[in-house]
Amino acid sequence: MKPVITIEYCPKCGWMLRAAYMAQELLSTFSDDVHGVLLQPSEVSGRYEIRINDNSVFDRKRMGRFPEIKELKQLVRDVVNPAKDLGHADKKPA
């Protein structure tokens, strides 16, 4: 079964549009690789966490910031389809 990406966001903080934008970007990039993206209003103030199934890939409180979309796509790709080429949004070789 394909994984589900969950974006849990704080509605009181006004982060729904940010979550919707990120969901749109992830669905555009990974439409063949994921079952879907779930936008989940959080009951915890200040939460903005992105999970693939039950595994956290980005937590705003832990990181102290929001993810850049390029970074988020790389994190998701590394879990759902490590061989996928992200084109211009891919990591540059070290």
C-alpha positions in Angstrom: 0.0 0.0 0.0 1.2 3.5 -0.9 2.1 5.8 2.1 -0.1 8.6 3.3 1.6 12.0 4.1 0.0 13.9 7.0 0.5 17.6 7.5 -0.6 18.4 11.0 -0.9 22.2 11.5 -2.1 24.7 14.1 -5.3 26.3 12.8 -5.2 29.0 15.6 -1.8 30.1 14.2 -3.2 30.5 10.7 -1.1 27.8 9.1 -3.8 26.1 7.0 -2.8 27.9 3.8 0.8 26.9 4.3 -0.2 23.3 4.8 -2.5 23.4 1.7 0.3 24.8 -0.4 2.7 22.1 0.8 0.1 19.4 0.2 -0.4 20.7 -3.4 3.4 20.7 -4.1 3.7 17.1 -2.7 0.8 15.8 -4.6 2.1 17.4 -7.8 5.5 15.8 -7.3 4.5 12.4 -5.8 1.1 11.7 -7.3 2.2 8.2 -8.4 4.1 7.4 -5.2 1.6 8.2 -2.4 -1.9 7.3 -1.5 -2.7 10.9 -0.6 -1.9 13.9 1.6 -4.0 14.5 4.7 -4.4 18.0 6.2 -5.0 17.5 9.9 -5.9 20.5 12.2 -3.9 20.0 15.4 -5.3 20.3 18.9 -1.8 21.3 20.1 -1.0 25.0 19.7 2.0 25.8 17.5 2.3 22.3 15.9 3.4 21.9 12.3 4.5 18.4 11.7 4.8 16.4 8.6 4.6 12.6 8.8 4.7 9.7 6.3 2.4 7.1 7.8 3.5 7.3 11.5 7.1 8.5 10.9 7.8 12.2 11.4 9.9 13.7 8.6 9.7 17.3 9.8 8.7 18.9 13.1 8.6 22.7 13.2 9.2 22.8 17.0 12.1 20.4 16.9 13.7 22.2 13.9 12.8 25.7 15.0 11.5 26.7 11.6 9.3 25.6 8.7 10.7 23.4 5.9 11.6 24.9 2.5 9.6 23.2 -0.2 12.7 21.9 -1.9 13.9 20.4 1.4 10.5 18.9 2.1 10.4 17.2 -1.3 13.8 15.7 -0.7 12.8 14.4 2.7 9.6 12.8 1.3 11.4 11.4 -1.8 14.0 9.7 0.4 11.2 7.8 2.1 8.6 7.1 -0.7 10.8 6.7 -3.8 14.6 7.1 -3.2 15.3 6.7 -6.9 13.0 9.5 -8.0 14.8 12.4 -9.7 13.4 15.8 -8.5 15.1 17.8 -11.3 16.0 21.3 -10.3 14.7 20.7 -6.8 17.1 17.9 -6.2 20.2 17.9 -3.9 23.4 19.2 -5.5 26.2 16.7 -5.4 28.7 17.3 -2.6 
